Amino acid sequence: MRYLLFVMLTGSLGFCQLELPSLISDNMVVQQSSSVKLWGRGSGEITIKTGWGGQTVKTRADENGKWQAQIKTPAAGKSWNMTIADADGSVEIQNVTPGEIWLCSGQSNMQFPMLRDEHYKLHKSESNPDIRFFTVEPDTSETPMENCGGRWQECTPETLSTFSAVGYYFGKLLHANTGYPIGLIDNSWGGTPAEAWTKVSVLENDERFVSILEEDKVILANQDKYQKEYDQMLEQWGREVEDAKKLGKRPPSKPFPPFGLRPQNRAGRLYNAMLHPLMPYTIKGAIWYQGESNSGRARQYASLFPAMINNWRDDWGQGDFPFYFVQLTNYLKNDPQTVYPLWPQVAEPGPSSWAELRESQFKTLSLPSTAMAVTIDIGMPYDIHPKNKLDVGYRLGLAALAKEYGFDDIVYSGPLYKGYKLEGEKIRISFEHTAAGLSFHADAAKGFQIAGRDQEFVWAEAEIDGDTVLVYSDKVAEPAAVRYGWSDWTYANLFNSEGLPASPFRTDDWGYTTK
C-alpha cells in the first residue's frame, strides 16, 4: 500500500505500526458541526479522544487491521489536538481545526499554481493559519486505492506559491466573508479528461460511454508501438538539443509522451488513485475546472459530465453536495510557427468544439446544487492557461457564499439564456440572473449571430430592451435562430449590472460537429 503515514509507536508489546491515511494528520481541517469519519489500520480496540468536549469514541479493527469510526466535530472557533490509539500505542494529531472542506479538482487550469497567476505579486506575502492546503500527489491506479500522497499545510508564502490559484482565491473569499477556517484539497492533473475521474463501472453500465472503453482497449493493445514512437521522438529531440547548443540557441522543450502513454488519461485511473482515497473524508462541496481535454467529444460531455458528478455524490454518500464548475473561457488554437496579432479577428460564424463543450457545461446546471462560473471574458487567444485566476476563484466563491452561506443578496452568476421569441425580423432573448440590468462592455454588441431556416449564420446587431436583448440583421429577413459567443475565441461582451459575463448559448438544436 502506497502513501501510508506510518506512525512508529512504543507500546507494551514493543514496536508496532498504527497506520493513518495522509488526510488524518497534523494541521488537518475537519468539517465543522458534523459527524465525520476517521479510518486507518491498527490492532485490537481503537480509541479516539478529541480535545473538544472530552469526546471518546471506540471501535475495533477487523481481521485485516482496518477500522473506521465517526466523531462529532464542534463549530469553527479554535484548533485542538486529537489522540488515536490501538492496542499497542497511540499517536497525537496536532492543530486540528474545524472549518469548511472544499475539494478543488480538474485539469491544468485548476492545477495552475499561484506563482504563475498575474496577481501573484499582490498576494505572495500572505499568510493565514485558517486557510490550509492539501495537495494530492499525482498517481494512477487500475484499482481503487485506500490512500494518496499529500499532507496538510497552513497557508504561508512558501506553501501558497505552489498551490492552486483558483482554489486559493476561492478559499480566501469564503474565509474573508464567513470567518470560518477553510480546508482546500487540490486533486487536479493537467491534460486529463473527465472519464479518468469517473469510476469504470459507471462507464461500463451506460451505452453512451462504450466508445471511451473501446478506445482504451485499443490504446492498451498498442503500448509497444507508442513507446517506440516516443523513443524516436526523444532521439530526434536529443539531436536538436545538441544542434541548438552548437549554434548558441535555446534548446527545444522535451516532447510530451503521446496520448497512448499517459495512463492518467485512461478511464477510471484518477478516480481510483486520487479520488477514491478521499471519499471517507467529509467535505462541504467541490469546485471543478476541466473540459479542455474533452472538447473533441463535447456532445458526449453533456452526458459524461453529469454522470461523473452523480458518481462522486453517490460514492461519497453525502447526498447532493455543492458542485460548482468553471465554464471554458475563450481561446484560439494556433500554429506555433505562425505569427499572430495580439488580439485576433474573429472568423465568420461557423462550428466550434469549444462552444459545444460550453453548452454541455451549461446543460449540467440542470443537476441540483450546481453553479457555473462563466469566464468567457478572461481568456487569452493563444494560451490555454489564462493568467487571471483571481476572477475565476472569485466567481466560484460568489456561488458558494450565495447558495451555501446565507448571502442571499449576492448576485453569483452572469446572465444565463432563458428563452427566445420571434418578433418579425427580430428575435428577443430573455435571461436569468440579469441583476439590475444588462449592458454591453463596449459601444456595440459583439458575439451575436443570427440565421434563417437555411441555417446560414451571419453576424448580427443587438440592442438591450429591459432584461432582454433584441437580435437582428438586415441580411436575414425571417430569422429562426440566434447564437451568442459561439466560437472558440469570441469578444462576446454582454454583462449584468454586477459585471458578470453572460454565458454563450444557442437557441437552435441544429446538431453537433463533435462526437
N, C-alpha and C positions, 0 to 999 in steps of 0.2 A: 504494500500500500504506500502510495506516494504522499508527501506533504503532511505527514502526521507531526503534530507538535509533541515530541517525546519529553515527558517530564520525569527526570530521574529522581526517585524517592528512596529514602532510607526508612524502612519500617521494621517491625519485629521479626519479619522473615528474611531480612536482608534487602538487597537491591531488587527493584521491580519497576515496571513502567506503567504509568497511567497516561493513556493516550487521549488527547483532546484535539478536535479539529482546529484549524488555524483561525476560524472565526471566533472561537471561545478563547480569548487571550487578553493580555493586558491592554488597556485603553479601549476596550470594546464598547460599543453603544448598543443598548438593548431597547426594543420598542417599549415606550413608556405606557404605563397603566394598562398592561396586557398580561395575558398568560403566554409565556414564551417557552420554547423548547430548548433544552440543553442535551447534549449527547456526547458519546465517546466510547472508549473501551477501557475496561478495568476488570477487577476481580471481586466477587462477593457482593456485599452490600455497598451501594454508592450513597454517600451523604453529601448534600449540598446545603451550605449555610450562607445566607446572604447578609450583608451588612445592614440592609434596610428591614426594619420591622422584626428583627430576630427570627426570620423565617428559616425553617429547616425542612428540607424535602428529602425523602429516602426512596430508593428503588434498588433493584438488583440487576447485575449483569447477567446476560443469558449464557448459554453453553459456549458461545463463540466470543464471549467477553463484551458483547455490545450492550449498551444501556441507553436509555432515553428518559428524560424527566421533564416536568413542566414546573416553572416557578412563576410567581406573580411579581410583576415589576411595579414600582411606585411611579408617581408623576415626576416629570423632569424637575430638577431642583439642585441636586448635588451629586458628586461621584462617591462610589462606595467600593469596598473590596468584597470578594466572594470566595469561599473555600469549597473545593470539591475533593472528596476523599473516597478511596475504595478500601478494601480490606487490608491493604498493605501500606498505605501512606496517603498524603494529601498534597494539594497544590493551592496556592492563593492566587486568584486572578485580581489584579490591582487596577484601580482607576476605572471602574465600570460605571458608565453614565447612562441613565435612562434618557431617551430622546426619541427622535424620529429617524427611521431607517428607510433610505431610498436606494433602490438598485439603479445603476446607470449602465445601460448596455447598448450594443450595436456594433458598428464597424468603425472605420478610421476617424470619422468626424466626431464620434463620442470619445474615442481614444486620444484624440488631439490634445497635447499637453498645454498647460498654462504658459510655459515658456515660449511657445510659438504664437500665442494669441496676441493680437495687435494692441490690446490694452494691458498687457502683462506688466509693463514698466510702472503703471499706476498701482498695481496690486502686489508686486513681487515681495514687498516687505511685510505683508500681512501675516499675522499670527493669531490663532484663535483656538484655544483648547476645547471649545464647544463645537467645533467643526472637525470631524475626524474622517480619515480616509482608509479604505481597504481596497487595494488593487489586486484583483485575481490574476495570478500568473498565467500567461497563455499556455494552453495544453489541449490535447485532443485525446479521445478515447473511443474505442468501439463499444464499450460497455459503460453503464453508469458508474461513476466514481463516488466514493464516500467523502473525499476531502479534496481540497485545492490548495495551491500555494498562495501566500499573501499574509499580511499582518496589519493590525490596526495601528494607525499613526495619527497623532494630533496634527492639526494644521500649523505648520511653521513655514518660514520662507523656503526651507530646503525641501520639505515634503510637498509644498504647494506647486513648485516649479514643474514637477513631472506628472501631477495628477490631471485628470480630465478637466479641461477648461469649461465645457458645458456643465459638467457635474458640479464643479466648484461654484460657478456663478448661480446655478440653480439653488444649491445649498445655502449660499451666502444670503440670497434674497429671503429664503424661508427663515433662516436664523434671525436676520435683522428685523423681520416683521412679527415673528412669533415668540422669540426669545428662547425657543427650545434648542437644546443640543441637536445637531444633525449628523447622522452617520451615513456616509456615502460609500457604496460598494460599486466599484467600477469593474465590470467584467466584459470589456469590449475587445474586439480584434479586427484590425483593418482588413478590408477587402473581402469580408465574409458574407455569404448570402443567408437569408432568413432560414432556409431549410437546415443549415448547420446548427441553428439554435432551437430546432424543433425535434421532439422525440420521434425516432424512426417509426414506431408503431402508429403514430398519428398519421404519418405519410402513407404507410402501408395500407391503412384502412380507408383511404379516400382515393377514388379513381382519378381525381383531378391532379394528383401528385405522382402518378405512376411514372411519368417521364423523368422525374427527378431521380428516382431509384434506378431506372433503366440506364440513365446516363452514368450514374455512379458505378454500375456493374461494368460498363464499357471502360471507364477510366481505370478501375482496379485491374482489369484484364490486360491493360496496356502499360503497366508501370515500367517495364524494362525499356519499352520504346521511348517513353517520356524521359527516362533517366539518360538514355543515350543521346537524345536530342539536347538535353540540358548540358551534358558533358561537352558536347560540341560547342554549345554557346559559350561555356566557360573557357574553353580553349581559345576561341576567337577573341573573347574579351581579354584574355591574358596577353595575346599578341597586340591588341590595340592599346593596352596599358603600356607595354614596352615601347611601342612606337611613339606614344604621347610623351613618355619620359625623354626619349631621344630628341624630340622636337621642342621640348620645354613647354608642352601644352598640358592642360588639365586632363587627367585620365578619365575615361568614361566610367559611369557607375556600373557596379556589378549587376548583371541581369538577374531579375527575379526568376525563381523556378516557374516552369509552365504550370498552368492551372491544374493539370493532372497530377502534379507532385505536391500539391498543397492539401494535406489531409484536413486542414481547418475548414475547407470548403465542402467537405463531404457531409451528407445528411446525418444529422444527429450527433456529430462528433463533438461539437462545442456544448450542446445540451448535456451530454454525458460528463464532460470533463470540467466545464466551467460554470454550469448552471445547476445541475443535479446536486452537487455538494452543498449548495447554498440553501436548498429548499426546506430543510427543517427550521431555518432561521426566520423568525417572524419579521416581516417588513411592513412598512406603511404603503409603499407603492413602487412603481418603476417608471423611469424615463428611457426613451429609446430613440436612437438616431441611426438609421440604416435605410437602405433601399437602393443605393447606387449599384450594388452588385447584382440586383435583381431587375434592373431596368430593361434588360433584353427580354424579360418574361413578365412584363408589367401586368398583362391580363391575368396571368396565373397568380400574381401577387395579391390581387383582390380577394382571392380565396386563401392563399397561403398565410398572409399576414394575420388575418383574424384567427385562423387555425392555430398559429403559433401562440397568440395571446391567450386563447382558450386553453391550450395545452399548459401553459405556465400557471394559469389560475387554477386549473383542475389539480395539477400536481402539487401546488403549494398548499392547497386546502384552506385558503383564506377567503374564499368567495371571489367576487369581482373587485379585487383590489385596484386602486387607481393605476391606469396605464396611459401615460402621456407621451406623445411621439412628435418628432420633427418631420415636417413635410420637406421633400427635397427642394433645395434652393435652385436658382438659375445658374446654368453652366453651359459652356460651349466647348465641346471636344475639338481638339486641334491637332494639326500635324506639327510635331516639334521642329521640323525642318523649315517651316514656313514662318515668315514674319507677319504678324497680325497687328492691326491697330489696337491701341489700348482699350478702347470701347467699341466693339464691332457693331456693324449694321445688322439688323435683324432680317433674316431671309424672308422670302414670301411665305405666306401661310402654307403649311404642309404637315406631314406626320411628325410625331415626336414621341420617342420612347419615354423620355423623362416626364413629359406631360401626362402620358398614360399611367406612369407609376404614381405621380402626384394624385391622379384621380383615384387610383386604388387605395392610396392612403386616406384620401377624403372619405371614401365609402366606408372605411373602417370605423369612422365615428358613429356608425350605427350600433356598435358594441357599447354596452353600459360602462360608465365610469371611465370614459376616454376623453382626451382632448388633443388638439393638434396645434403645434406652433408653426405658423406659416413663416417662411424665410425667403420668399421669392424676391425680396428687395436687397438681400445682403450677399448674393453670390459674387464670385469672381469669374470672368469669362473663360480663363484658361487654367484655372486652378480648382481642382475638385474639392480642395480643402480651404474654404473661406476662412480668413483670419479673424473675423469678428464673431467670436463665440459668446461674447457678453450678451448680445441681444438674444441669442438662441436660448441660453440658460435663463435669462430674464423672462422670456415669453413662456417657457415651460413653468417657471416659478409662479407667474401670474395665474396659470391654470390651477396649480396646487393650492395657492392661497385662496382663490375664489371657491373652489369646489371641495376642499378638504379642511380648511382652517377658518371658515366663517367670515371671510372678507367678501361679503355679498355685493358690495358696491364696486368691486374691481371689474373692469372690462378685460377679460382674459383672452379674447380671440378677435382676430380681424374679421371683416365681412365674409360670410360663407354663403354660397349660392343657395337660394331657397326655391326659386321657380321663375317661370317666364310667361309672358302673354303677348300674343301677336296684336299689334295695333297699326294696321295699314302697312306702311312702308317701314315701320319701326318695330323693334322688339323691346319690350320692357322687362328688365331683370330685377327681381326682388332678392333681398338678402336678409340674413340673420346677423346679429352682432354688429349693427351699424353704430352703436353708441349714440352720440348726439348728432350724428350726421356723417355723410360721405364727402370725400374730396379727392381730387387728383393732385398728386405731388408734382405738378408741372402746369404749364398753361393749358395743355390739352390732354385728353385721354390717350393712353398708349396701351397696346396689347390686345385690343378688341378686334375680333374677326367676325364676319357675317357671311352667310351663304343662303342661296335659294335651294329649291328641291334638287337642283343639279349637283349639290354638294361641293361646289367650287367656292372655296372661301377667299375673301378679299379683306384687306384692312378696312376697318370701319371707324366711323365717327361715334362719339358717345357723349352724352350730357347727363348730368345729375338732376334728378327730379325728386326732391324729398329723400326718402330712403331707398329709392330705386334708381336705375340707370337706363336711359333710352339709347339704343344702339341702332345705327342705320348707315347706309351707304347709297350714293346715287348710282352705283353700279349694280345694285340688287333691288329691283322694284318689288319683288314679292319674297321677302325674307322668310326663312324657315328655321334657321339655327344660328346661335351665337357661340363663339368660343373666346375665352379670355386667358391670356398668359399661356397659350397653347403652343409652346416651343421649348426646346432645351434651354436656350438663352432668351430672355424676354426683358423688356423695360416696363412691364406692367406696373401701373402706378396708382391704383385705386386703394385708398386707405379709409379707415374710420377716424372719428374725431380724437381717438386716443393714440393715433399714429401707428396702428397695427394694420399690416397689409392684407388685402383680400386674397383668398385662395384662388388659384387658377381653376377653371371649370369649363364645361361644355354643356349646352342644352340638348344636344343630339345624342343619339345612340347608334351612330353610323359605323360601329365596329372598331377593331383594333388593328394596329400594324405589328404588334408584338405577340408573342406566344401567350 
